[in-house]
Amino acid sequence: MPDAMRRMLAEGRGPRAIGHAVSDVADCVTARLLEAAECELGPPPVPYAWLAAGSQGRRELTAGSDQDNGLLLDDAFEESRHRVYFAALGAHVCHGLHACGYVHCPGEMMAMTERWCQPLSVWRRYFSEWIEQPEPKALMLSSVFFDFRAIAGGDPLFGQLHDFVLEKTRRNTIFLAHLARNAMSRTPPIGFFRNFVMARGGEHPGTMDLKIRGVTPIVEMSRVHALSVGIVAVNTFDRLEELGARGAVSPGGARGLLEALDLIGSIRLRHQVRMASEGLRPDNHIRLDELSANERKRLRAAFVLVRTMQSAMEAKYRHGFM
């Protein structure tokens, strides 16, 4: 994948196209692993849908992404009769993805974990609890599982859950306000005087994390606004385009965020490709000396725009913070 990403970057492809391509490969690997698992285990005892969540759900995978997924089972599922089958299915696919380079989720948000291998009624309960009781852990889980899509299995199951989630979030302004406040916790690395704020300690001193403090603020803002108006799309570029078209975000603001996401994503991908070419595992920690003077200027402007749009979102949902 790093070689393919390098070629696409050289051809002038941006993070939107590259994210789709990398995610399509992961989807195909997942589908093939599911086929292999069913060949070994036999046909599934009840219908299921394999859910991709997080960056794969949004079609925004990069070379350094881990896996986030779940199994959505038909409500005909019976614990005593069917758990062994789906536990084996989940383990086969998740371990297979890990072997292919899509490493295990550190937080175990994977289909091989029993909590994330559940029937439709349980998934509905999960989302209801997260929406109605937006505690910090619930908001963290929301940030992963609210960006989900079905890769394989029963479309009716996915459609029922997806419709349920969109309807419930759209009507719950208190939850959206908490989700907005959670999104505000990740700010761009820019200071009061518009200077870059670099990490001073930890494992990567003197760097900026372009995922957590660059891409993630845009992803999370887009999610909040999209859920507030019931937008079906989960890809961040698609969400921003539709938000601007609907007027849920000002057309200028949506366009600015699209340009910022494209710039930050391009710098991040180029950094990951360089690391891979040096035999290192790709990460998101950028040093200023990796950037040209023009890139620094554009990146600074992008961060300022993101911070401005975060302030606008905070003002919109302030009443829900009381």
N, C-alpha and C positions, 0 to 999 in steps of 0.2 A: 504493500500500500504506500509506503513512503516514496518508492520509485514512481508509482502512478501519480501521486500527488505532485512530485517534482515536475513530471512532464506536463501535468495540467496547469501548474503555475507558470511554466515556461510558455505555454500556449495562450496565456492571458486569462485562464479561468479563475473565477473568484471563489470565495469561501462558500457561496450558495451552491454552485455547481459541484464543487469538490465535496461538500458535505453530503449532497445527494448521492454522488458516486460511491463514496466510502460507505455510506449507510446501505446502499443497494447491495454492496458486496456482503456486508454483515447480515442483511436480510436473507441472501441466498445461502450463506453458510448456515444460518439458523434453520432455514427450511430443509436443507439437506440433512442436518443433524436430527431434525424431527422425523424425517423419513426413515433414517437409519434406526432411530430408537423404536419406531413402530414396527419395523421389520424384525427387530430383536424381541420386542415385548408383545407383539400382536396388536390388533386394532384396539383403539381406546374404548373402554367400557361405557363412557358417556361422552357427548360432544365437549370440545374445549376450544379455547382460543389462546394462542401464545401472544402475550402482550409485550411489545417493546416500549420502554419508558425512557425518560431523561433525554439525553442527546440523540440516541438512536430513534426514540419515538418522534423527535422533531426532525429527523433526517439531518442532523448536524454533527455526526461523528467526525473525529479527527484521528490521527495516528496514535494519540495517547489516551484515548477514551477507554473506560472500563465498561462493564455491562450492567444494565438495569433492566429487569424483565419480570414477568409474572405469568401465572397460569390462571385463566378464567374458565371455570368449569360449569357445566350445566347443573341446574339445581337438582337433577336426578342423582347427583353424586352422593354416595353413601360412604362415610368414613371407614367403616370396618371392611367394606368390600373393595373399595377403589383407591384408598390412600397409597397402598404399596405400588400400584401401577404408576400413578402420577408422580410419586416421589422418585421412582426410577427414571421416568421420562425427563423430569426436571434436572436430575443429576446428570443424565447422559448429555443433555444439551448444554447445560451450564459449564460442565467440565470440558466439553468439546470446544465451546467458545473460548474458554481460557487457554486451551492448547493451541488454538489458532491465533492467539494474541489479544483477544478481547478479555482482559483479565477480570477475575472475580471482583464484584463490588465489595469494597471494604466494609460497607454497612450491611452486607448480606441482603440487599434488596434484589433478590433473584428468585426465579421459579423453583429452584431446588430447596429453598427455605419454606417450611410448611406454612408460615404466615402468608406468604405471597403465592400460594397454590390453593385457591379456595373457590367455592361455588359463587355464582352471581349474587345470591342473597347476602353473602358475607362481604363481598366487595362493595355492594351497595351500603352495607352498614359501616364499613370503613370510611367511605367518602362522606356519609352522613355525619359520622363522629368528627371527622376532620373539619367539616364545614360548620357544624353547630358548636363545636368546642375547639376553637382555633388556638390550642396550646402550642408552645414552641416546637415540640416534636411533631405535632400534626402539621404545622406549617412547613417543616423540613420535608416530611413525606409528601406533602402536596406539591412541593417544587419538583419532585421526581415524577409522581404518578398522575399529575394533571396533564402531563405531556405524554399521552400514550396512544398507541394504535395497534391494531392486530396485524401480525405478520402471517400467521397461518391459523387455520381452524375455523370455527363457526362465526361467520359474519353476524348472524342474528344476535348472538351473545354479546359481541362487542357493541353492536348498535344499541342494544338495550341499556348497557352500562353507560355508554357515551352520552346518550340522550338524557339519562337520569342525572349525570354529573352536570351537564350544561344547564339544565333546567334548575337544578338546585342552587348552583353558584350564582346564576344570574339574578335570582330573587333575594340573595343574602348579602345585603350591603355591609353588615358588620364583619362577615368573613372576608369580603373583598378589602375592607379597610385594614384588617389584620394582615392580609396577604400583601397589601401595599406597604405597610410599615415594615414587614419582614424584608421586602425588596429594597427598602431604603437603608437597610443595614449594610448593604454592599455598595460602597461608593467608589467612584473612579479615583485613581491615585494622583489627585491634583490638589495642591494646596491653595490657601487663601489668595496668594499672589500669583496663582496659575503656574506654579512651579511643580515639577514632577515629585511625587513622594515615593521614595524608594524604601524597600524593606531594610531595616537596620539590624535585625537579628534573625534567628531561625536558621533554616537550612540553606536559604538563598538570599543572603544579604546583598544589598546593592542592586536588586532587581525589582521589576513590577510583574505581578501575576496577571497576565492578560486574559485569563479565563475568569477567575473569581472577581477581579476588579475592573475588567474590561468588557468581556462578552456577557457575563452573568447579569450585571445590572440592566442591560438592554433586554435580555431574555425574560427577566422577571417582570420588568415594567410591561412588556408586550403581553405577557401572560395575564397580568391583572386586568389590563384594558380589554383584552380579548374575551376573558371570562365574563366581564361585566356586560357585554353586549351579545354574548352567545355565539361568538365566532367559532366555527368548526375547526378551522386550520390550526395546526400545532407548530408548524415550521415558523420560526421567528420572522423571516423575510416575508412569508405569506401573511402572517398576522399583521405586520406593520403596513403592508400594502392595503389590506382590507380595512384596517383601522383608519388610515388616511382617507380612503375612498368613502367610508361611512361618516366621516367627520367625528368619530369617537376620539381621535387625536387630530390636532390641527394638521392639514396637509404638509405645511412646512416642517413641523416637528417630526412627523412620520418620515418624511424624506430625509431629514437630517439624521435620524436614528438609523435609517437604512444605510446611508453613506458611512456613518460611524461604524456600524457593524461590519460593513464590507472592509473598511480600512483596518480595524482592529483584528478581524479574522484573517486577513491576508498576511499581516505581520506575524501573527501567531502561527499560521501554517508554514510560512517560510522558516521560522525559527525551528519548528518541529522537524521539518525536512532536513535542515542543516544538522540537527542533533542526530537524527537517524543515520545520515551519511557518515557521521563520526563514530557510529557504533554505540550510541547512547540511547537510552529510552527517552522518547520525546516528552517534554514537559511544557509548561506555560510561562516560565520565568525569563523575562526579557531584560537585558542590560541596555542602557542608553547607547553604548558604543556599537550596538548592532544596528542602530538607526542612522539614516542620513539626517542632515539638518532639516531638509524639507519634510521628512517623515515625522520628525519630532514636532515640527510646527503644526502639521496636520493632526497628529495624535493629540497634542495639547488641545486643539480646537474641538476635537471629537469628545474628549473627556469633559470639557466645559459644557458642551451641548447636552451630554448625558446628565450631568449634574443639574442643569437647568430643567430638563424634562422630569427628573426625579422631584425637584421642588414643586413643579406644577402638579404632579401626581399626589404629592403629600398634601397640597392645598385642597385638591379635589376630595380626598378621603379623610380630611382632618376631623370631620364630625364623628366619624366612626371610631376615633381614638379616645374619645372622652369616656 
